[in-house]
C-alpha cells in the first residue's frame, strides 16, 4: 500500500484547487466534471506544476513544501505520466519516443517486456501520425511505464476514443496495471474508467477535493452532489457465473444474480463491471404471469427524489439500485419509501465490461 499526504491551495487566475488529506491507495481515481480541477491535481502531484501553498508527501518523501522551499522535479519524483493528448514527439518513431522517455534501449529486458506487454513490436518504426487512436494510447502508456516509475499518472487515458475501443483498452489497461503492480492515479470524468481501473476515488467539484472513498461505495451511493455526472446509471463489480446459449449469468459482489445477453468473451469466474441504465429498469406492482424480461427481482424503495425527472432508489438482495421514472409513472404507482415493488430488466440492457 502507498501513502499520499497533501495540503493544497493552488490558485490560477479565478480558479482555486483546495484539499487536505492523508490516504492509502494502490490505484486511486480522481473523478469529477470537466473543469473541476482533476488534471490540475495530477499536474501538482506529478510535479508538472506547483501549488502556491501547501505540501505533497508520497511514501514519506517530501515532493513539495512551500514553507521549506522544496519542489522536486517530475523525473526525480519518479512519476510516469500519460497525458490526455497521448503526447508523443511527432518527429520521432515509437521506438525513439520510448528510448527518449526512458533513457533505455528497446532491446533491454525491461524494454522488451513493455513492448511485448502492450503489443507494440509491429509499431516501433512508425511515427505518431501513422498510428490509430488506440495505438497512440498504448504507445503513450508504454512511454510512461518505460521510465520505471514509482507512481503512474494517467490523465483521461481514453479521451477521444469510441465506446468499443475504450472498452477494449480499459480491459487491457486494467490487466497491465494489475500485473505490473504499479501504484497509479487515474483522472477521468467517466465512471466506467474509474470503476475499471481504481480501488478508491477522490471526488472533485469546483476545485474542492473530497475525501477518498471506496470506488464501489461511491458509485453505488449515487451521491447527490455528483448526480449530474453519475446520472441514473447502476454500476456493480462482480463475476461471471456462466456464459452459454443466449445468456451470460452474472453475480454482483453483494450477491445479486443478473442475466445479460451472451458475451463470448467471458468464462465462469471472470471479473466484470456491470452497468445498467436507470431508465431501462421497469418497476411494477402486483405483477402476475410470465414476462419477457430475463431479470425479475423484488425490491424495497429506500428513497424517492421528486423532480421533473424522478429518481427512485431501491434495494434488492443487499444491492442498491437506482431507477429513472417519469412523474406520471411515479404518481400512478404511488411509490414511497418502504414500497415493495418488482423490478424488470431486459438482458440486452445489461452491459458488461471484462476486468
C-alpha positions as CSV (number, residue, x, y, z in Angstrom):
1,X,0.0,0.0,0.0
2,X,1.2,3.5,-0.8
3,X,0.8,6.7,1.2
4,X,0.0,10.1,-0.1
5,X,-0.4,13.2,2.0
6,X,-1.3,16.6,0.5
7,X,-2.3,20.0,1.6
8,X,-3.0,22.1,-1.5
9,X,-4.1,25.7,-2.1
10,X,-3.4,26.4,-5.7
11,X,-4.8,29.4,-7.5
12,X,-4.6,30.1,-11.2
13,X,-6.5,33.2,-12.2
14,X,-10.1,32.9,-10.9
15,X,-9.7,29.1,-10.3
16,X,-8.5,27.7,-7.0
17,X,-7.9,24.0,-6.1
18,X,-8.0,23.2,-2.4
19,X,-7.8,20.0,-0.4
20,X,-6.1,18.4,2.6
21,X,-5.9,14.6,3.0
22,X,-3.8,11.7,4.1
23,X,-4.7,8.5,2.3
24,X,-3.5,5.0,1.5
25,X,-4.0,3.7,-2.0
26,X,-2.9,1.3,-4.7
27,X,-4.9,2.6,-7.7
28,X,-6.6,6.0,-7.0
29,X,-9.2,7.6,-9.2
30,X,-9.8,11.4,-9.4
31,X,-13.3,11.8,-10.6
32,X,-15.5,14.9,-11.4
33,X,-16.9,17.0,-14.2
34,X,-14.9,18.9,-16.7
35,X,-13.2,22.0,-15.3
36,X,-13.4,20.7,-11.7
37,X,-9.6,20.6,-11.2
38,X,-8.8,16.9,-11.9
39,X,-5.9,17.5,-14.3
40,X,-4.7,20.4,-12.2
41,X,-4.4,17.9,-9.3
42,X,-2.5,15.5,-11.4
43,X,-0.1,18.2,-12.6
44,X,0.6,19.2,-8.9
45,X,1.2,15.6,-7.8
46,X,3.5,14.8,-10.8
47,X,5.5,18.0,-10.5
48,X,4.4,19.5,-13.8
49,X,3.0,22.4,-11.9
50,X,3.3,23.5,-8.3
51,X,0.7,24.8,-5.8
52,X,1.0,28.3,-4.4
53,X,0.9,26.9,-0.8
54,X,1.0,23.5,0.8
55,X,2.8,20.3,0.7
56,X,2.9,16.9,-1.0
57,X,4.4,13.8,0.6
58,X,4.5,10.4,-1.2
59,X,5.7,7.3,0.7
60,X,7.3,9.5,3.3
61,X,9.3,11.5,0.8
62,X,8.5,15.2,0.5
63,X,7.9,16.3,-3.1
64,X,6.7,19.8,-2.4
65,X,6.7,22.1,0.7
66,X,6.1,25.8,0.2
67,X,7.3,26.7,3.7
68,X,10.7,25.0,3.3
69,X,11.1,25.8,-0.4
70,X,11.1,22.2,-1.6
71,X,9.9,21.4,-5.1
72,X,11.3,18.1,-6.5
73,X,11.2,17.8,-10.3
74,X,9.0,15.2,-12.0
75,X,11.8,12.9,-13.1
76,X,13.3,13.0,-9.6
77,X,9.9,12.1,-8.2
78,X,9.9,9.0,-10.4
79,X,6.5,9.8,-11.8
80,X,5.4,8.4,-15.2
81,X,2.7,10.5,-16.9
82,X,0.3,9.5,-19.7
83,X,-1.1,12.8,-20.9
84,X,-4.7,13.3,-22.1
85,X,-3.4,14.1,-25.6
86,X,-1.2,10.9,-25.6
87,X,1.7,13.3,-26.2
88,X,4.3,11.7,-28.4
89,X,7.0,13.6,-30.2
90,X,5.7,13.8,-33.8
91,X,9.2,13.7,-35.4
92,X,10.2,10.5,-33.5
93,X,9.2,7.0,-34.2
94,X,7.5,5.0,-31.5
95,X,10.9,3.3,-30.8
96,X,12.7,6.7,-30.4
97,X,9.9,8.1,-28.3
98,X,10.2,5.2,-25.9
99,X,14.0,5.4,-25.7
100,X,13.9,9.1,-25.2
101,X,11.4,8.9,-22.3
102,X,13.1,6.0,-20.5
103,X,16.8,6.6,-21.3
104,X,16.9,2.9,-22.0
105,X,17.1,0.9,-25.2
106,X,14.1,-1.0,-26.6
107,X,16.2,-4.2,-26.7
108,X,16.8,-4.2,-22.9
109,X,15.0,-6.7,-20.8
110,X,12.7,-4.0,-19.4
111,X,12.1,-2.5,-22.9
112,X,11.2,-5.9,-24.5
113,X,8.8,-6.6,-21.6
114,X,6.9,-3.3,-22.0
115,X,6.8,-3.6,-25.8
116,X,5.6,-7.2,-25.7
117,X,3.0,-6.4,-22.9
118,X,1.5,-3.6,-25.0
119,X,1.8,-5.3,-28.4
120,X,4.0,-2.5,-29.8
121,X,6.6,-4.6,-31.7
122,X,4.9,-4.1,-35.2
123,X,4.6,-0.3,-34.5
124,X,8.2,0.6,-33.4
125,X,9.2,2.2,-36.7
126,X,6.0,4.1,-37.2
127,X,5.6,7.9,-36.5
128,X,2.7,9.1,-34.3
129,X,0.6,10.3,-37.3
130,X,0.8,6.7,-38.6
131,X,-0.9,5.3,-35.5
132,X,-4.6,4.8,-34.8
133,X,-6.2,6.3,-31.7
134,X,-5.8,3.0,-29.7
135,X,-2.2,2.5,-30.9
136,X,-1.3,6.0,-29.7
137,X,-2.8,5.3,-26.3
138,X,-0.8,2.1,-26.0
139,X,2.4,3.9,-27.0
140,X,1.7,6.7,-24.5
141,X,1.2,4.2,-21.7
142,X,4.4,2.4,-22.7
143,X,6.2,5.7,-22.7
144,X,5.0,6.3,-19.1
145,X,6.0,2.8,-18.0
146,X,9.4,2.9,-19.7
147,X,10.9,5.2,-17.1
148,X,10.3,2.6,-14.4
149,X,8.1,5.0,-12.4
150,X,7.4,4.9,-8.7
151,X,4.0,6.3,-9.5
152,X,2.0,6.2,-12.7
153,X,-0.3,9.2,-13.5
154,X,-3.0,8.7,-16.2
155,X,-4.9,11.8,-17.4
156,X,-8.1,10.8,-19.2
157,X,-6.4,7.8,-20.7
158,X,-9.2,7.0,-23.2
159,X,-10.2,10.5,-24.2
160,X,-11.5,10.8,-27.8
161,X,-11.9,7.1,-28.4
162,X,-15.2,5.5,-29.4
163,X,-17.0,3.2,-27.0
164,X,-15.9,-0.1,-28.4
165,X,-12.2,0.8,-28.4
166,X,-12.5,2.4,-25.0
167,X,-14.0,-0.8,-23.5
168,X,-11.2,-2.9,-25.1
169,X,-8.4,-0.7,-23.9
170,X,-9.9,-0.4,-20.5
171,X,-9.8,-4.1,-20.1
172,X,-6.2,-4.3,-21.4
173,X,-5.0,-1.4,-19.2
174,X,-6.7,-2.9,-16.1
175,X,-4.8,-6.2,-16.6
176,X,-1.5,-4.4,-17.2
177,X,-1.7,-2.2,-14.1
178,X,-2.6,-5.2,-12.0
179,X,0.3,-7.3,-13.5
180,X,2.9,-4.6,-13.2
181,X,1.9,-3.9,-9.6
182,X,2.4,-0.1,-10.0
183,X,0.6,2.5,-7.9
184,X,-1.4,4.7,-10.1
185,X,-3.5,7.8,-10.0
186,X,-6.2,7.9,-12.8
187,X,-8.1,11.1,-13.8
188,X,-11.4,10.6,-15.6
189,X,-14.9,12.0,-15.8
190,X,-16.2,8.6,-16.9
191,X,-17.4,6.3,-14.1
192,X,-16.6,3.1,-16.0
193,X,-12.9,4.1,-16.3
194,X,-12.6,4.8,-12.5
195,X,-14.5,1.6,-11.7
196,X,-12.5,-0.4,-14.2
197,X,-9.0,0.8,-13.1
198,X,-9.3,2.0,-9.5
199,X,-10.0,0.8,-6.0
200,X,-10.6,4.2,-4.3
201,X,-11.7,7.6,-5.6
202,X,-11.3,11.2,-4.6
203,X,-14.3,13.2,-6.0
204,X,-13.6,16.8,-7.2
205,X,-16.2,19.5,-7.6
206,X,-15.4,23.2,-8.4
207,X,-11.8,23.0,-7.2
208,X,-12.7,21.2,-3.9
209,X,-11.0,17.8,-3.4
210,X,-13.3,15.5,-1.4
211,X,-12.5,12.6,0.9
212,X,-11.2,9.4,-0.5
213,X,-13.8,6.6,-0.6
214,X,-14.0,3.0,-1.9
215,X,-15.0,3.1,-5.6
216,X,-17.9,0.7,-5.3
217,X,-19.4,2.6,-2.3
218,X,-19.1,6.0,-4.1
219,X,-20.8,4.9,-7.3
220,X,-23.5,2.8,-5.6
221,X,-24.5,5.6,-3.2
222,X,-25.2,7.9,-6.2
223,X,-24.0,10.9,-4.1
224,X,-26.5,13.7,-4.7
225,X,-23.6,16.2,-5.1
226,X,-22.4,14.3,-8.2
227,X,-25.7,13.3,-9.7
228,X,-25.2,15.4,-12.8
229,X,-22.1,13.3,-13.6
230,X,-23.1,9.9,-12.2
231,X,-26.6,10.2,-13.7
232,X,-29.1,7.4,-13.0
233,X,-26.8,4.5,-14.0
234,X,-26.2,1.5,-11.9
235,X,-22.6,0.2,-11.6
236,X,-21.6,-3.1,-10.0
237,X,-18.5,-5.1,-9.8
238,X,-19.0,-8.9,-9.9
239,X,-18.1,-12.2,-11.6
240,X,-19.4,-14.3,-14.5
241,X,-21.2,-17.4,-13.2
242,X,-21.7,-19.0,-16.6
243,X,-21.9,-17.9,-20.2
244,X,-23.6,-20.2,-22.7
245,X,-26.5,-20.3,-25.0
246,X,-28.4,-17.0,-25.2
247,X,-27.4,-15.6,-21.8
248,X,-24.5,-14.8,-19.6
249,X,-25.3,-15.1,-15.9
250,X,-23.5,-12.6,-13.6
251,X,-23.4,-12.1,-9.8
252,X,-22.6,-8.8,-8.2
253,X,-20.2,-8.6,-5.3
254,X,-23.3,-8.2,-3.0
255,X,-24.9,-11.4,-4.4
256,X,-27.5,-10.1,-6.9
257,X,-27.8,-12.5,-9.9
258,X,-28.2,-10.7,-13.2
259,X,-28.7,-12.1,-16.7
260,X,-27.2,-10.4,-19.7
261,X,-27.1,-11.2,-23.4
262,X,-24.5,-13.9,-24.2
263,X,-20.9,-12.5,-24.1
264,X,-18.5,-14.9,-25.8
265,X,-15.5,-13.1,-24.1
266,X,-16.4,-14.4,-20.7
267,X,-15.9,-17.7,-18.8
268,X,-17.0,-18.7,-15.4
269,X,-15.1,-16.9,-12.7
270,X,-14.1,-13.9,-14.8
271,X,-14.3,-10.5,-13.0
272,X,-16.6,-8.0,-14.7
273,X,-18.0,-4.5,-14.4
274,X,-21.8,-4.5,-14.8
275,X,-23.7,-1.3,-15.8
276,X,-27.5,-0.9,-16.1
277,X,-29.0,2.4,-17.1
278,X,-31.6,3.6,-14.7
279,X,-34.1,4.3,-17.4
280,X,-34.0,0.7,-18.6
281,X,-35.3,-0.5,-15.2
282,X,-39.1,-1.1,-15.1
283,X,-41.0,-1.0,-11.9
284,X,-44.3,-2.8,-11.3
285,X,-46.8,-3.6,-8.6
286,X,-48.9,-6.7,-8.3
287,X,-47.3,-8.2,-11.4
288,X,-48.6,-11.6,-12.3
289,X,-47.8,-14.1,-15.1
290,X,-44.8,-14.6,-17.3
291,X,-42.8,-11.7,-18.7
292,X,-40.2,-11.5,-21.5
293,X,-37.6,-9.7,-19.4
294,X,-35.0,-12.2,-18.1
295,X,-34.4,-10.3,-14.9
296,X,-37.2,-10.1,-12.4
297,X,-36.5,-9.1,-8.7
298,X,-38.4,-7.9,-5.7
299,X,-37.1,-4.7,-4.2
300,X,-37.9,-2.2,-1.5
301,X,-37.9,1.5,-2.1
302,X,-35.4,3.4,0.1
303,X,-35.7,6.9,-1.2
304,X,-37.7,8.9,-3.8
305,X,-36.3,12.1,-5.4
306,X,-39.2,14.0,-6.8
307,X,-38.4,16.4,-9.7
308,X,-39.2,16.7,-13.4
309,X,-37.0,13.6,-13.8
310,X,-37.8,11.5,-10.7
311,X,-35.3,9.1,-9.3
312,X,-36.2,6.0,-7.2
313,X,-33.6,4.3,-5.0
314,X,-34.2,0.7,-4.2
315,X,-32.5,-2.3,-2.6
316,X,-32.7,-5.9,-3.8
317,X,-30.5,-8.7,-2.3
318,X,-28.5,-6.1,-0.5
319,X,-27.7,-4.4,-3.8
320,X,-28.6,-0.7,-4.0
321,X,-30.3,0.2,-7.3
322,X,-31.5,3.5,-8.9
323,X,-34.3,3.7,-11.4
324,X,-35.4,6.7,-13.5
325,X,-39.1,7.3,-14.0
326,X,-41.5,9.9,-15.4
327,X,-43.5,12.0,-12.9
328,X,-46.7,10.3,-14.2
329,X,-45.3,6.8,-13.6
330,X,-44.2,7.8,-10.1
331,X,-47.7,9.1,-9.3
332,X,-49.6,6.1,-10.8
333,X,-47.5,3.5,-9.0
334,X,-47.8,5.6,-5.7
335,X,-44.2,4.9,-4.9
336,X,-43.0,6.0,-1.5
337,X,-40.1,4.9,0.8
338,X,-40.9,1.4,2.0
339,X,-42.9,0.4,-1.1
340,X,-42.4,-3.2,-2.2
341,X,-42.0,-3.4,-6.0
342,X,-40.9,-5.7,-8.7
343,X,-38.0,-4.8,-10.9
344,X,-37.8,-5.9,-14.6
345,X,-34.7,-5.6,-16.7
346,X,-34.2,-6.9,-20.2
347,X,-31.0,-8.9,-20.6
348,X,-30.0,-6.7,-23.6
349,X,-29.9,-3.7,-21.3
350,X,-27.2,-5.1,-19.1
351,X,-23.8,-4.0,-20.2
352,X,-20.7,-6.0,-19.3
353,X,-17.0,-4.9,-19.2
354,X,-14.5,-7.7,-18.6
355,X,-11.9,-6.7,-15.9
